[in-house]
Amino acid sequence: MMISRGRFTLVLLAFMLVVQLRAPASAVPLHVETWAGYRYGGVDEGVKSPPATMRRWVTYLDGGWPHNKYVCDVPGHPCKTVDYIDASNEYFGTCGWSTAVVYGGLTQQHTLAESAWLHVRPPLTYATRIFNNRNNHCAAGTPNTGLFINKNSRSGPGNALAFFNAFMQNRYRDGWPDYLMNDDIDVFNDLWPTGLGAYEYGSWIDLQNAQAAFLGGEVRRDGRAQNTFFNGCSSNPAAVTAVNLIKMRPNILGCITEANVNSKSIGNGRVQYSLDNCARVTLSANGGIFVNGPDEEGGMLARRQATAFNMLCYVPGREIFWEEEEWGGKYVNVFPEEAIYPTRPIQSMRMPADCPDENISRSGAGHDGSGPSACTAHGHNDLLTQGFNVERREFAQCYNQGVPAGGCAVVWNLSPAAVSIRPGWLKQRYTREMEMLGGTIDEGGAIRFTGGITPAGISIPAYDALFLFH
């Protein structure tokens, strides 16, 4: 039977409507971007977690190579592998936990040229090296000590970069991780805990350029640069931050802020500066990535603080949540609150300005700053409530494991005393509060929504956070 053009159009429209009604909403991630250690904070970390948990909850799985490779290198699963390397601080003898020492045969005397180490002054000899004895087992100036790698050692016989490339190309001969995590990448020439500046660097600018060249020179066997994150985005307002190192080479993707969220950092203002640095990274046109964590204090308060930081700074694809509350625990550190995916922000930070590191001399060690503890324009200031040291951010639509959960908000009290929510702080209506229960996902951790609340007048304890939904 022939169908008229008008009837055919009506049938087609009806069919399209049915398809639209049956089709799922545009795909929303099941969780924010996450980072977790697996056999990272100890050989048994995460061993009780099944691979399904990591594939379901982790975006970046760090450490334990090649165990994380066996988890993530499975078709259809999105987790990416990360392996830890420290090409900055090397420990020997009873301090010999450095990977290149334990697995790569690195020695103090015979593997590298003298110019591969840092020194306090010429002549460049063992006697003038800068020894890192921060480990209790280390003894300065002996075979049981730590030494600092000279990042200008990138050419000539026995240079450091060639050694580490050879080490990595052997370590990853059966397959490379998706990313490296380079530890201890400072850009101020004031080597902790020694307080000494290296003769090899004339200023912190020299060190920053050397770090960029070294990271950019880390290559795979085929000569391609290895994509890497680094640990070293300091929240110390008296020191140069390493955020400018991101994307100085295309393979330097982002930085990690270790131990940036805790009650001490909130009290001394450094967590506000970490928010500013997060905004500097996530709002930059260069595409850099900010990793929030690890090393919180542990417990429910620490989880609320870390989650609050993440929501205040969250930019899709530009911030990663590393919630390492149970360091070295038998279950992988992923938690149910990471399933809250916020969209359509009502308030957001803008690019910070008038920041403390802007006062630091470019010709010095980079550790001589003075002034405010955080940026005074935009950044964290854009989320402050008027007259109070309380940050808040709202989202028009949030999701829990991909399911719509209504509008949501975070309110974080950064003051040392309890503060009650004032009328006018929030633009949306909220009737529910999110609570965190239990531990990790594999320990039965959960989130619960309690209803019947009115935000105005709710008291938030010192340094604590409240999560609101409607």
N, C-alpha and C positions, 0 to 999 in steps of 0.2 A: 504494500500500500504506500502510495506517495504521501509524504508529509509536507504540508505547506511551509513556506519560508517563515511565516509568522509563528506557526506552531513549533517548528524546529528551534527557533530562537528561544521560545519559552521553555522547551524541554532542556535545551543546553544550559540556560540560566539556572533552572532548577537543579540540574546535575551538578553544576559548579557550586551551588549553595550547599548541597549535601557534602561534597568533597571538602569544602571549607569548614563545615561544622565538624566533620570527622577528623580532619587533619589536626595534628598537635600544634600548639602554639609554637612560635619561633623558638628554636632550641635555646634553652638557658642552661649554663653549666650547672652540674650537680654540686659544685662547691667553688669557692674562690681558689685562685692559684695557690698551691701549697707546696711546702718543702719539708721533708722529714728524713731523719737519719735511720739507716738500716745497717747494723753492725758498724756503727760510726762512733758513738760515745762508749764503746766497749765491744768486744767480740761477740757478746750475746745480746746486744741491743736489738730489740724487735724480733727475736727468734721465735717467739710464740705467736706472732701475727702471721696469718696465712697470706699467700701471694694475692688472693682476691681482695683483701683489705687494702693493700698498697696500690693495686691497680685501680681500685675504685676511688680511693681518697687522696692519693699523692700525685702531684704534678711533677715534682723534681725529687727523685730518690737518691740520697747522698750517701756515699761511703760503702764499705764492705765489698769493694770490687774483687771478683766479678759477680758476687752474689746478687747485687742489684741488677746486673745485666740479665741474669736468668729470670728475674721477676718482670722487668720492663720490656725486654726484647721479645714480645709476644704480639702477633698481629691483632689489631683491633683494640689495643689498650694504649691510653695516652701518656702513661708516666714516662719520664725521661730520666736517664742515668747521669749522675754526677759523681766524680771521684775527687777526693781530697789530695792536694799536693802542697807541700811547704818548700818552696824554692827560695825562702828568705832566711829562716832560722834552722840551722842544722845542729843536732845534738849527738854527742859521741860517748863511747864508753858506757858507763852506767846511766848516762842520759840518752842513750841511743834509740829513742823511739821514732826519730825522723825516718820517714819512709825510704828516702834515698840512701840513708845509712844502713837501715836494716835489710832492704831488698836490692839496693843498687850498688853496694860496695863502696860508697863514698867514705873516704878517710880524710883525716886532717892533713896528712903530710904528703900523700903520693898521688891522689886522684886529680886534684886541681892545681893550677898555677897559683903562686902567692898572690897575684893580682886579682884572683877570684874572691878573695876575702876582704873585709873592711878593716881599716887601720885608723889609729888615732893620729898618726903623723908618719912621715918618712924617717928612716928607710923602711920599705915594706918588708917586714920580717915577721916571724912568729912572735917575737917579743913585743911588737907594736900592734898586733891584732886586737880588735875589740871582742872581748869574750862575754858571752851571754850566759851567766850562771844563775838565771832566775829559778831553775829547777833545784829543789833542795839537795838533789844528789850530785849536782854539778859543782866543780871547783874551778875557779877562774885560773886560766893559764896552765891547765893540765890537760891530758887526754880525756878527762871526764868533764867536758864542758860543752858549751854551745858556741857557735860562730855565726856571724852574719855574712850573707852572700852579697858581693858587690854586683849590683845590677848593670854596671857599665862593662862587666866582663862578658862580652858577646862576640869576641873575635880573638884569634891567635891561639897558640897551643895551650891546652888545658883550660880553656875558658868555661865559665859556669853555664852559659846558655847551651853550648854544645853538649856538655855533660847531661844536663837535665832533659834535653831533647832525646838523646840516646837512651837515657834511662826510661823515659816515657814510651818511646817507640818499642822498647823491649817489653815493658810492663803490659802494653796494650797490643801485643803482636797478634792476639786472637780477636781483636775488635776494640774500638775506641769507645769511651763513654761519650754521651752527647755533649757534656760540659765538664770542665774542670772547675774546682773551687780552690783558688790560690789563697793560702792563709798568710796573715801578717803582712799585708801590703800597706804600710804607712807611707805618707809622703812628707812627714816632718823629719828633719835630720837631727833627731834627738833620741837616740836609740834606747828604748825602754828595755830593761830597768836601769841601764847603765848611766843615762843622762849624758852620754858622750855623743859628739857629732863625728861623722866619718870624714876623714881627710879626702876621700874620693869624691865627695859631693860638695861643691862650693856653696850651695844653698838648697832650700827645699824645692825650688824650681828644677834644679839639676836632678834631684832625686825623683821628682814626679816624672820628668822626661825619661829618666833611666827605667823607672818602673813600667812606663808605657811601652818603651822599646823592647823590654824583656818579655812582657806579657804578649806583645804583638809578635814576638819571635818564637813563641812556643808553637811548634808545628808538628803535624802528623807525618807519618812515613812518606806520604805522597807530596809533602811540601805545603799542604793547606794549613792555614792558621787554625789552631784549636780554639773553639769558642770557650770563654771562661768567665766566671764570676770571681770576685775577690772579696776577702774579709778585711775591712779596714776603713769603712765610712764612719770615722770618729764623730762622736757627739760632744767632744771637748771644745768649748768655745774659745779656749786659749790656744788651740792648735789648728793648723790647716786641715780642713776636711778633704777627703779623697774623692768627693763626688765628681770633681772636674776630670778625674782620671778616666771615668766612664766614657767610652767611645773615642778616646784619644787614638785608639786603633779599632778597626771595625769589629774585631773579635772580643773586645773587652765589653761585655754585655751589661754588667751591673755589679752592685756592691751589696755586702751584707753588713748589718749593724749588730754586732754581737753584744748582748747584755745591755741593750738600749732602753728597755722598759722594766723598771722596778721602782719601788717606793723611794729609794735614794735618788735616782735620776729624775723622778718627778719633783722631789723636794728641792733639788738644787737647780732646777730649770733645764736640765739637759734633755729631758724627754721632749720639751717644747722645741728645742733646737733640732732634735731628731725628726720631729714632724716637719720642720722647715726644710731639712735636708731631703726628706722623703718627697716633699713638694718640688724641690729643685730637680730631683731625678725624674719623677713621674710626669712633670709638666714640660720637661725639656723636649725640644724638637728632635733631639738625636735618637730617641727611642730607647734610652737607657731604662734599666729595671732596678727597683729597690727591693731588697729582701729584708723583711721585718723580723728580726730575731737572729739567733736563738738566745738561750740562757736567761729566761725569766726566773723569778724566785720560787716558783712552784706553788701549787694550791689554787683554789678557786679565785682568790683575789688576783693572782698573777694572770690567770686565764682571762678574767674580765678586762684587766689592764691591756693585755696584748691584743685582745679582740677589739677593744675600743680604739687603740692606735690604728689597727688595720682598717677599721671602718672610716675613721677620720681622714685617712690619706688614700683610700682605695681608688685606683684608676685601673680599669680592666686591662689586663695584659702587662701592666707596668709595675705592679706591686705583688710580692709573693709573701705568704704567711708561713713563717717557720716557728711553730709553737712547741718548743722543746721543754716541756714542763717536767718530764720524768726522765732526765738525762741518764742514758745507759739502761733504762728499764727493759723488761722482757717483751713489751709490746711497742709497736711503732707509734710514735707520738702524733697521732691524728685524732682530732676531737670533733664532737658533733656540731659545735658552733661554727666550724669552718664551712658548713653547708649553707649558711646564710649568705645569699648572693644579692648585694644591693644594686639597684639600678635607678636611673633618673634622679640624680642628686639635686636637692633643693639648695643646699649651701655647699661650697667647695673652696679649697684654698686656691689662691693665685700665686704666681711666682714670687717668692720672698725677695725682699730687698733690705738694705741697711743691716747686713748680717755681721756678726762679730769677727769672722775671719777676714773681712774686708780691711781691717785695720792692721793686719799682719804684714810685715815687711817682706817684699819679694826677694830680698837679698840675704835674708837671715835663715835661721834653722827652721822657721815655720812654727815655732812653739813659744812665741812671745806676744800672744794676743792679750788684749784687755778690753774692757767695755761690757756690754750687756751679754747675758747668757743665751740669748736667742735673737733671731732677726726681729727688728722692730716694725717692719712694714710687711703686710700681707702674710703669706704662710699661715702659721698657727693663729695669728691675730685675726684672720678672716672668720674663724670659727668660734671665737671667744664670745661669751655672753657679756652684756654690758655691765661693768662694775664688779664682775666676779671672775676668778680664775677657773672657769668652767668652760670646757669645749663641748660643742654640740654639732651634730650633722644629721640631716634628715634625707630620706629617700622616698620618692613617690611610690615605688614598687620594689618589694623585696621578695626573695624566693627562699624556700627551704627544701633542699635536695631537688631543685627544679620545679617545685610546686609553688604557685603564688601564695604569699603570706601577708599581703597587704603592704601598706606603707610602713616604714620603720625608721627608728632614730637611735642614736647613741648619745648619751649625755655623760661626760667624764669630768669628775671633780678633781682638779689638780691642786687644790688647796689643802693645807694640813688640818682642816677642821670640816665638820659636816656642813653641807649646804643644801637648802631646800630649793626645789625647782620653782621659779617665779613665773607668773602668768606672762605671756608674751615671748618667752624663750623659744617656743615651738610653734611652727606655722600649721602643722597638721594635727588632727585629732587622733589620740591614742587611747586604747582601752585594755591593752594587754602588756604584760611584762615577760621577757624571756629570762628563764633561770637555767643555769648549767648544773647538771647532776652527774655524779660518778666521775670516772676517769676517761681513759682513751676509748676509742670506738670498740676495740676488742675486749675491754674491761666492762662493757655495758654502759658506757657514758651516753648521756642523752641530754636533750634540751626540753624544757617544759614551758608552756605559755599559760600564765595565770591571768584571768580576766577580771573585769569589774573595777579597773583602776582609773583614777583621774591623776594625771602627772603633776599638776600644780600642787605644791605642798609636800610632795614626796621628798624625804631627806636622803641624801646620798652621802655615805661616810667619806672620810678623808681618803683621797687617792683612788676611790672606787668609781665604778661606772654602772650605768643603768641602760638597759636595752628595751625599747618600747616598740609595740606593734599595734596595728589596727586591722 
